[in-house]
Amino acid sequence: MTSIDSLLHEYRRFPPTPEFTKNAVATPALAEAAAADQLGFWADQARQLHWHTPFTQTLDWSNAPFAKWFGDGTLNVAYNCLDRHVLAGNGDRVAFHWEGEPGDSRSLTYAELTAQVKKAANALAALGVVQGDRIAVYLPVVPEAVIAMLAIARLGAVHSVVFGGFSADSLRARIDDAQAKLVITADGGWRKGKAFPLKATVDAALDQAPEGTSVEHVLVVKRSENDVEWTEGRDLWWHDVVDAADAEHEAEAFESENPLFILYTSGTTGKPKGILHSSGGYLTHTSSTHRNVFDLHPETDVYWCTADVGWITGHSYVIYGPLANGATQLLYEGTPDTPHPGRWWELIEKYKVSIFYTAPTAIRSFMKLGREIPDAFDLSSVRVLGSVGEPINPEAWIWYRDVIGGGSAPIVDTWWQTETGGIMVSPLPGITSLKPGSAQTPVPGISIAVVNDDGSEVEKGSGGLLVVTEPWPGMARGIWGAPDRFVETYWSKFAEQGYYFAGDGARLDDDGDLWLLGRVDDVMNVSGHRLSTAEIESALVSHPMVAESAVVGADDETTGQAVVAFVILRADHAESQTPDEASAALRAHVATSIGAIARPRQIFIVAELPKTRSGKIMRRLLRDVAEGRAIGDTTTLADANVMQLISEKFAAVPATED
Ligand code: PRX
């Protein structure tokens, strides 16, 4: 178990500055209170919301693992995100500065957003939407996406947002699984300088319905000049029905456990799982973590989370957490490099963004392009940086802090999942002394352990499986239509202990801080030694020549698995040496930084890595290449040509023998 040691030889520490601590939202007293009385802490956090009927019971775990939080309380989620801020006198505060990819922009105050949501709720109600109905949302990142989600929530209905990059087949499967009554879409959305069609994809999804569809209406937002086909009686323009709707709408109270949304996520099988979240607990968890983890000062901060609303990060940290907290946000429709590679930094300068939350994969892409691009903009407004979605390697962490955070912004590396609803592990700015590459500690109110296969806790300095040992308010309430699959996937491995099994490997360092090692299926076993893909990737990207890397464990007759790496070189190194020279140097570098056991059997120098549209590297495809198989399903790739290029490369480079 020496394999992770190079990561753990990360001795740099970044304690909070006294000035930051002085004004920090999260305090040691808060963390201590949570540690002393977890349920009491969550009840206190929940009481910061508006309850139509106050709850008297915090947690009912009698039907574990199906939790009830604040079960006898009633609330309206949209009222909490909107009306109550207006009633408190903050109606003139901007909720969203929205910027379209072509450069058009709109700002919506809390009062304006509330008025829009009330109209949309009336329009949906007029179309027959009632509590419990499922509504599919297939929209670009436009204000109407936010308005639609909140209007659905306001009626006690359930949204199922499908990321705009998914195909007609995927959309169809999600509509059918949830039996959605309505689809809300747009005539197009801007991406990379073009308006991509969405309505046409909805048409294709619904046309493939020989046995009929649950969908009664398709509501279409006008965003582009794309021509659209029209099915009379079924299709309606958003502006026709919403603009004409009544502006008054009283928010009804719903039970705390009223379902709020379904969000589909990939599992180990081919069929996506519809992760179900409910109202009071989810809103408590997301608003509490949003305040404490990002150090939100809603009167002065401008917060920007770059996630698409189609992913859980968009649900929890663009819509529900920030709006419940009355935050002012930036919402951006397009890609980071359109029309120029400095677009994100230009937006930070324009809107004086102070809290910025993005994914390591984006940070590494920017590193690859060079710091001259962000350096050309004034990023001095940035005071807190966040990272999510994958482990952030120390090199990217330092670059992020230095180049985007002016050398001083704390970075919160937040570990969580679609299933957890909100952030579970993260440093707290103002309290935690930061360690580049480590997500560090469970957030207040959350209990995490790293365990062996038998459920016993590992010693400090060892690795194992990450589990959540106590229920938490944002936890998934099930898989839509598949309660048994929910129990089996997450709760059966440690049924005896009652732990939630996250599917991630983690290591506790000598201080008890957590280092996430990726999914357990990405952990390799080479000659009986456990190696982490994240660790070898970190070693590779620590070499000045490397911009990005992905490592997979490939089947190997001799060693069980072997390490195969795919590497993108920095532009200035790509020309100066042959791929063989670069690969030899990097194999030696990994051997030096981690140990000979970790030396990749092969390193492929590639121009791109296969990534999903959300930026996750598709290791499964790289494993296919590394193991000489035909490449599997590439439909979720952002760029399908990438695999073609990589597999051609593979054929050209023989395996290296030592
Ligand atoms: O493997 C972990 C990784 O992303 C998985 C969850 O993916 P998803 O449900 O799509 O949600 C992503 C956004 C919350 C986890 O099982 N992951 C997420 N955040 C981190 C992470 N791995 C390491 N460090 C993180 N900060």
Residues whose N, C-alpha, C, O or C-beta is under 5 A from the ligand:
A	BS01	PRX	T313 S387 V388 G389 E390 P391 D413 T414 W415 W416 Q417 T418 E419 A502 D504 L516 G518 R519
